Amino acid sequence: MKKNFLLNINVIKAYLVHLLTGTGILMSFFSIISIINEEKLLTFLFLIIALFIDVIDGNLARKYNVKKFCPNVDGLMLDSIVDYINYVFIPCIIIYKFNYVPEQFVIILPILILSISLFSFSYLKVMTENYLYIGFPSIWNVIIIYLSILDLNVWNNLFILVILIILKVIPIKVIHPMRYKYHKIKNSIIAIGLIFISLILLLNSLNINFLDEFKSMFEIIWYVLNAYFIMFVIWINLNFKKRLS
C-alpha cells in the first residue's frame, strides 16, 4: 500500500514537471499576442518567464526522474517544441516587427535563422556527452534581449547576428550551464543571476527606470558575468583541443 502511494506521488511529481515545461507554450502565445499589439515590454517579459521556466524544468525533470515515472510523455520532444518557438520563432518575429536590422534584411535574416536553427534542433549530435553544444546554440531570444540592452543601431545588430549565424556552422564547443557536469552548480547560479540582471537592464532600456541610480553597477556585473561565460567557452575549447592532440 505504502509502495503504491509513493509510486503515485512520484508519478504526480513527474507530470507536474511536464506541466511546468508545457507552460512555456503559454508564454509563447502571450508573447506573440504582445508582438501583434506592439507591446514590446510584455513581449520580452513573457519570453523571460519562458526562459526562467526552461532553466529550472530540466533540473526538476532529472531530480524527479520523469523518464521512469512518466514514460509515455517524451519530455525531450516537449521541451524542444517549446524551445524552438521561444528561442527561435518568436525572436525572428521580433526582428521583423521591431526593426532590429536594416529594412532590406527584415525578411532574409529571420529566414536564415529559422532554417539553420531548425536543422540544429534536429541534428542528433548537436550536443556532446559532456553537454557541450556543437556550434553556437540557438539562443536567439537571449541575443535579442542583449541587443535591446545594448541599444545598438540596426547595422551593428545585423553584423552581430550574421557573425552568430556563421558561428552556428563552426564546430566550437559551447557549454550548457545547467547540465555541464563540471562547475554545474556554479554555472547554474551565475546563469540565473545573469537572467535577473538582464531583466533589470532590459526594463531600463525600455524606459522603466526604477533602478536608475544602480544602473552602472548592474551593467558592470552584467559584463563581468558574460565575460565569465565567454572565457569559460574559450577554456573548454582549448582543453578539448589538447585532449585530441
N, C-alpha and C positions, 0 to 999 in steps of 0.2 A: 504493500500500500504506500509506504513512505517512498519507495523507489519510484513508483509511478508518479507520485506527486512531484518529486524532484525533477523527473523527466518532463512533466508538463510545464513546470516553471521554466526549465531551460528552453523548451520549445517556444514558450511565450516570449522570453527574452530575445530569442533568435528572430522571431517575426517582428518584434518591436524595432530591432536594429534595421531590418529590411524596410520597415515602415519609415524610419528616420531617413534612410537613403532615398526612399521614394518621395519624401517631401521636397527634395531638391527640384523635382519637376514642377512642383507648385511655384517655387521661386522663379523657375524659367517662365512660367505662364504670366506671373505678375510682372516680371521684368519686361517681357515683350509688350504687355499692355502699357507699361510705363513708357516704352520707346514710342509706341503709337501715339500716346498722349503728349509726347515730347517732354516728359518729366525725367530729366537726366538724373537728378538726385535719387529718386525712387528706383530708377533702373539699376544704379550702382549699389544701392542698399540691398536690393534683393539678390544681386549677384554675390555680394559679400556674405550674406547669410548662407547662400548656397555653398560658397567656398568654405565657410566655417563648418557646415554640416559634413562636407567632404573630408575635411581634416580629421574629424572625430569619429566618423562612422566606420572607417577601416579598422581603427584600433578596437572599437567596440565589437566589430564582427569577429576579430581574432580572439578577443577576450571571452566572448560567449559562444565561440565555436559554432558559428551559424551553418557551416558546411555539414556538421554532424547532426545538428538538431533541426535544421530546416533544409534537407537535401533536395527538395523539389523546386526550390527557388534558386536560380543562378544569380548569386549576388554580384559576380563579376560583370555579367551581362547587364544587370540592373544599373550598376554603378557606371558602366561605360555609356549606356544610353543617356543617363542624366549628365554625365561629364561632357559628352560631345556637344550637347545642346548648350550647356552653361559655359564650357571652356572654349568652344569654337563657334557655334552657330550664332549665339546672341552677340558675342564680340564683333562678329562680321557685320551684323545688322547695325551695331553701334557705330562702326567705322563708316558705314554708308549713311546713316541717318544724321549723325552729329558732326560730320565734316572733319574727320581726323586726318585725312590725306587730301592732296590736291584733287579737284573735281574730276579730272581725267582718269583718276585711278580708283574712284569710289566703287567701281564695279569689278574691274580686273583683279584688284588686290584681294578683296574678300573671296573671289572665286579661287584664287591661288591658295589662300589659307584653308578654305573649306576642302579643297581637293587633296592637298598634301596631308592635312590632318586626318582626313578620312582614311587614307591608306596607313597612316601612322597608327591610328587606333586599331586597325585590323591586322597589323603586322605582328606575327606570332613571337618574334624575337626582339620586340621593341624594348624589353627590359631584361637585364642580366639576372643571374641567380642572386646577386648581391643587391638587387633592386636599384640598379642604375639604368636610366633611360639611355637608349642609343639615339643620339641626335637631340636637338633642343626639344623639350617636351611641349605639348600643345596646351600651354597655359596662357592662351590669348586673353582671357578675362583679366589675369594679373597684369599682362602687358598693357592693356587698355587703361586699367586703373593707374598704372605707373605713368603712362603718357599724360593722363589727366592731372596727376600730381605735379609732374614736371612742367606742364603747360608750355610745351614747345610749339613751334609753328608747324604747319602741315607738311612742309618739305623735310624737316627733321624727323617728324613722325614716320614719313614714308621711308626715309633712309634706315631708321631703326627696324621697322617692320620687314623691309627687304633683307637686311642682314640676318634677322632671326629666321626668315624663311630659308635662306641659304644654310644656316646652321642646322636646320632640321634634316638636311640630307648629308651632313658631315658626321661621321661616327665618333663624335665626342661622347663622353660619359657624364651624365648629369644626375645628381643624387635625387632620390625620392626621400625627403627629410623625415617622413613619417614611418618609413619601412626599412631604410638602410640600417643594417644591424649594428654597425659601429657608430657610436655617438648618437644613437637613436633618440634617447631622452632629451639630450641637449638640443639636437636639431629640431625636435618637435616643439620644445618650449620656445626656441628662437623663432620658429615659423609662426606660431600662434601670436607671439609678441609683435612680429612683423605685420600680421594681418591687422591687429589692433591699431598700431601706429599708422599704417597705410590708410585705415578708415579715418583717423583724425585728420591726416593731411589731405585726404580726398575731400572731406567736408569743408576744410579751409579753402581748397581750390574751387569749390562750388559756392564760395561766399558765405559759408556757415562758420563764422569766425568766433566761436565761443572759447577758443583757447589761443587767442592771438598772441598773448604775452609769452606763451611757451612754444610758439611755432618753430623758432630757430632750434630749440633743444630737441624737439621731435624730429626735425629734419636731419640733424646730426646723427641721432640714434638710428633713423631710417637708413641713412647712407652707410653707417657702420655695419648694421645687420645685413644689408645687401652685399656689402664688400666681403663679409664673412662667407656667405654662400658662394660668391664668385671665386674667392680664394680656395674654398673647400673643393669646388669643382675642378679647379686647376690642379690642386694637390692630388685628387683622386685620379685624374688623367695621367699625371706624371708617374704615380705609383703603379698604375696599370701598365704603362709602357715599360717600366723597369722589370715587372714580373714577366713580361713577354721576352725581354732581351736576355 
